Amino acid sequence: MKFIYCPICGKELDEKSIGDEGLVRYCIDCDKPYFDGPASCVEVLVINENNQILLLKQNYISKTHWGVVSGYVSNGETLEETVIREVLEETGQQVEKMLYVESYYFKPNELIMAGFIAFVKAKPFNNSNEVDDIMWCEIDEVNKYIARVNNMSGIHFDNSMKLLNL
């Protein structure tokens, strides 16, 4: 997000040198700096009790490749709350336990993505208007389906498997 105008008073921002941050956008009237920053979201590899991986297809992202659950952090929400909400909204699965993997920066969309593994007991999928198709996939079959170009799903799958020693 790039600030051009002050969100408090509406005046156009100037630039001001602030300590070791260097030049930042600054509202002289409100005496307040504004830092440009990426949007925050979660990237979630969902695993059921049979060690199957949940993959979903969202045609607005890719019509040919599958991905993992992801979603933006809502104002006032923690990363963990976002994981629980997004997994439930997109799949109908209830997170029983989660594990942080690592963070990723996705430059094309200016996103900072917090990667998690969510463990669930498989239930019927819900009908989400965000998801075009959904399936449980055996771990050794994931690479046939998962997106690896302009998408963090494949990288997050690889890093999650390393963490779990699978």
Contacts in CASP RR format, 6 or more apart in sequence:
PFRMAT RR
TARGET T0000
AUTHOR 0000-0000-0000
METHOD contacts of the structure
MODEL  1
MKFIYCPICGKELDEKSIGDEGLVRYCIDCDKPYFDGPASCVEVLVINEN
NQILLLKQNYISKTHWGVVSGYVSNGETLEETVIREVLEETGQQVEKMLY
VESYYFKPNELIMAGFIAFVKAKPFNNSNEVDDIMWCEIDEVNKYIARVN
NMSGIHFDNSMKLLNL
1 36 0 8 1.000
1 37 0 8 1.000
1 38 0 8 1.000
1 39 0 8 1.000
1 110 0 8 1.000
2 36 0 8 1.000
2 37 0 8 1.000
3 13 0 8 1.000
3 25 0 8 1.000
3 34 0 8 1.000
3 36 0 8 1.000
4 12 0 8 1.000
4 13 0 8 1.000
4 25 0 8 1.000
5 11 0 8 1.000
5 12 0 8 1.000
5 13 0 8 1.000
6 12 0 8 1.000
6 13 0 8 1.000
6 27 0 8 1.000
6 29 0 8 1.000
6 30 0 8 1.000
6 32 0 8 1.000
6 34 0 8 1.000
7 34 0 8 1.000
8 27 0 8 1.000
8 30 0 8 1.000
8 32 0 8 1.000
9 27 0 8 1.000
9 29 0 8 1.000
9 30 0 8 1.000
11 27 0 8 1.000
11 28 0 8 1.000
11 29 0 8 1.000
13 25 0 8 1.000
13 26 0 8 1.000
13 27 0 8 1.000
13 34 0 8 1.000
14 25 0 8 1.000
14 26 0 8 1.000
14 27 0 8 1.000
14 28 0 8 1.000
15 23 0 8 1.000
15 24 0 8 1.000
15 25 0 8 1.000
15 26 0 8 1.000
16 23 0 8 1.000
16 24 0 8 1.000
16 26 0 8 1.000
16 28 0 8 1.000
16 33 0 8 1.000
17 23 0 8 1.000
17 24 0 8 1.000
18 24 0 8 1.000
18 26 0 8 1.000
18 33 0 8 1.000
21 33 0 8 1.000
21 35 0 8 1.000
24 33 0 8 1.000
24 34 0 8 1.000
24 35 0 8 1.000
25 33 0 8 1.000
25 34 0 8 1.000
25 35 0 8 1.000
25 36 0 8 1.000
26 32 0 8 1.000
26 33 0 8 1.000
26 34 0 8 1.000
27 34 0 8 1.000
37 110 0 8 1.000
38 105 0 8 1.000
38 110 0 8 1.000
38 111 0 8 1.000
38 112 0 8 1.000
39 72 0 8 1.000
39 109 0 8 1.000
39 110 0 8 1.000
39 111 0 8 1.000
39 112 0 8 1.000
40 72 0 8 1.000
40 73 0 8 1.000
40 79 0 8 1.000
40 111 0 8 1.000
40 112 0 8 1.000
40 113 0 8 1.000
40 114 0 8 1.000
41 70 0 8 1.000
41 71 0 8 1.000
41 72 0 8 1.000
41 73 0 8 1.000
41 82 0 8 1.000
41 111 0 8 1.000
41 112 0 8 1.000
41 113 0 8 1.000
41 114 0 8 1.000
42 69 0 8 1.000
42 70 0 8 1.000
42 71 0 8 1.000
42 73 0 8 1.000
42 79 0 8 1.000
42 82 0 8 1.000
42 83 0 8 1.000
42 86 0 8 1.000
42 113 0 8 1.000
42 114 0 8 1.000
42 115 0 8 1.000
42 116 0 8 1.000
43 68 0 8 1.000
43 69 0 8 1.000
43 70 0 8 1.000
43 104 0 8 1.000
43 113 0 8 1.000
43 114 0 8 1.000
43 115 0 8 1.000
43 116 0 8 1.000
43 152 0 8 1.000
43 153 0 8 1.000
43 156 0 8 1.000
44 68 0 8 1.000
44 69 0 8 1.000
44 70 0 8 1.000
44 83 0 8 1.000
44 86 0 8 1.000
44 87 0 8 1.000
44 98 0 8 1.000
44 115 0 8 1.000
44 116 0 8 1.000
44 117 0 8 1.000
44 118 0 8 1.000
45 53 0 8 1.000
45 54 0 8 1.000
45 68 0 8 1.000
45 69 0 8 1.000
45 101 0 8 1.000
45 115 0 8 1.000
45 116 0 8 1.000
45 117 0 8 1.000
45 118 0 8 1.000
45 156 0 8 1.000
45 157 0 8 1.000
45 160 0 8 1.000
46 53 0 8 1.000
46 54 0 8 1.000
46 68 0 8 1.000
46 69 0 8 1.000
46 87 0 8 1.000
46 91 0 8 1.000
46 93 0 8 1.000
46 117 0 8 1.000
46 118 0 8 1.000
46 119 0 8 1.000
46 120 0 8 1.000
47 53 0 8 1.000
47 54 0 8 1.000
47 117 0 8 1.000
47 118 0 8 1.000
47 119 0 8 1.000
47 120 0 8 1.000
48 54 0 8 1.000
48 93 0 8 1.000
48 119 0 8 1.000
48 120 0 8 1.000
48 121 0 8 1.000
48 122 0 8 1.000
48 136 0 8 1.000
49 119 0 8 1.000
49 120 0 8 1.000
49 121 0 8 1.000
49 122 0 8 1.000
50 122 0 8 1.000
50 136 0 8 1.000
51 139 0 8 1.000
51 166 0 8 1.000
52 122 0 8 1.000
52 136 0 8 1.000
52 137 0 8 1.000
52 138 0 8 1.000
52 139 0 8 1.000
53 68 0 8 1.000
53 136 0 8 1.000
53 137 0 8 1.000
53 138 0 8 1.000
53 139 0 8 1.000
53 142 0 8 1.000
53 157 0 8 1.000
54 68 0 8 1.000
54 69 0 8 1.000
54 91 0 8 1.000
54 93 0 8 1.000
54 120 0 8 1.000
54 134 0 8 1.000
54 135 0 8 1.000
54 136 0 8 1.000
54 137 0 8 1.000
55 66 0 8 1.000
55 67 0 8 1.000
55 68 0 8 1.000
55 134 0 8 1.000
55 135 0 8 1.000
55 136 0 8 1.000
55 137 0 8 1.000
55 142 0 8 1.000
55 145 0 8 1.000
55 146 0 8 1.000
56 66 0 8 1.000
56 67 0 8 1.000
56 68 0 8 1.000
56 69 0 8 1.000
56 90 0 8 1.000
56 91 0 8 1.000
56 131 0 8 1.000
56 132 0 8 1.000
56 133 0 8 1.000
56 134 0 8 1.000
56 135 0 8 1.000
57 63 0 8 1.000
57 65 0 8 1.000
57 66 0 8 1.000
57 67 0 8 1.000
57 131 0 8 1.000
57 132 0 8 1.000
57 133 0 8 1.000
57 134 0 8 1.000
58 67 0 8 1.000
58 130 0 8 1.000
58 131 0 8 1.000
58 132 0 8 1.000
59 132 0 8 1.000
61 67 0 8 1.000
61 147 0 8 1.000
61 151 0 8 1.000
62 147 0 8 1.000
62 151 0 8 1.000
65 145 0 8 1.000
65 146 0 8 1.000
65 147 0 8 1.000
65 148 0 8 1.000
65 149 0 8 1.000
65 151 0 8 1.000
65 153 0 8 1.000
66 133 0 8 1.000
66 135 0 8 1.000
66 137 0 8 1.000
66 145 0 8 1.000
66 146 0 8 1.000
66 147 0 8 1.000
66 153 0 8 1.000
67 145 0 8 1.000
67 146 0 8 1.000
67 147 0 8 1.000
67 151 0 8 1.000
67 153 0 8 1.000
67 154 0 8 1.000
68 146 0 8 1.000
68 153 0 8 1.000
68 154 0 8 1.000
68 156 0 8 1.000
68 157 0 8 1.000
69 86 0 8 1.000
69 87 0 8 1.000
69 90 0 8 1.000
69 91 0 8 1.000
69 118 0 8 1.000
70 86 0 8 1.000
70 113 0 8 1.000
70 152 0 8 1.000
70 153 0 8 1.000
71 82 0 8 1.000
71 86 0 8 1.000
72 82 0 8 1.000
73 79 0 8 1.000
73 82 0 8 1.000
74 82 0 8 1.000
74 85 0 8 1.000
77 85 0 8 1.000
79 100 0 8 1.000
79 114 0 8 1.000
79 116 0 8 1.000
80 98 0 8 1.000
80 116 0 8 1.000
83 95 0 8 1.000
83 98 0 8 1.000
83 116 0 8 1.000
83 118 0 8 1.000
84 95 0 8 1.000
84 98 0 8 1.000
84 118 0 8 1.000
87 93 0 8 1.000
87 94 0 8 1.000
87 95 0 8 1.000
87 118 0 8 1.000
87 120 0 8 1.000
88 94 0 8 1.000
88 95 0 8 1.000
89 128 0 8 1.000
89 130 0 8 1.000
90 128 0 8 1.000
90 130 0 8 1.000
90 131 0 8 1.000
90 134 0 8 1.000
91 125 0 8 1.000
91 126 0 8 1.000
91 128 0 8 1.000
91 131 0 8 1.000
91 134 0 8 1.000
92 123 0 8 1.000
92 124 0 8 1.000
92 125 0 8 1.000
92 126 0 8 1.000
92 128 0 8 1.000
93 118 0 8 1.000
93 120 0 8 1.000
93 122 0 8 1.000
93 123 0 8 1.000
93 125 0 8 1.000
94 120 0 8 1.000
94 121 0 8 1.000
94 123 0 8 1.000
95 118 0 8 1.000
95 119 0 8 1.000
95 120 0 8 1.000
96 119 0 8 1.000
96 120 0 8 1.000
96 121 0 8 1.000
97 118 0 8 1.000
97 119 0 8 1.000
98 116 0 8 1.000
98 117 0 8 1.000
98 118 0 8 1.000
98 119 0 8 1.000
99 116 0 8 1.000
99 117 0 8 1.000
99 119 0 8 1.000
99 163 0 8 1.000
100 114 0 8 1.000
100 115 0 8 1.000
100 116 0 8 1.000
101 115 0 8 1.000
101 116 0 8 1.000
101 117 0 8 1.000
101 156 0 8 1.000
101 159 0 8 1.000
101 160 0 8 1.000
101 163 0 8 1.000
102 115 0 8 1.000
102 159 0 8 1.000
103 112 0 8 1.000
103 113 0 8 1.000
103 114 0 8 1.000
103 115 0 8 1.000
104 112 0 8 1.000
104 113 0 8 1.000
104 115 0 8 1.000
104 152 0 8 1.000
104 155 0 8 1.000
104 156 0 8 1.000
105 111 0 8 1.000
105 112 0 8 1.000
105 113 0 8 1.000
106 112 0 8 1.000
106 113 0 8 1.000
106 152 0 8 1.000
108 150 0 8 1.000
113 152 0 8 1.000
113 156 0 8 1.000
115 156 0 8 1.000
117 160 0 8 1.000
117 163 0 8 1.000
117 164 0 8 1.000
122 136 0 8 1.000
125 134 0 8 1.000
137 145 0 8 1.000
139 161 0 8 1.000
139 166 0 8 1.000
142 157 0 8 1.000
146 153 0 8 1.000
146 154 0 8 1.000
146 157 0 8 1.000
147 153 0 8 1.000
147 154 0 8 1.000
148 154 0 8 1.000
148 155 0 8 1.000
END
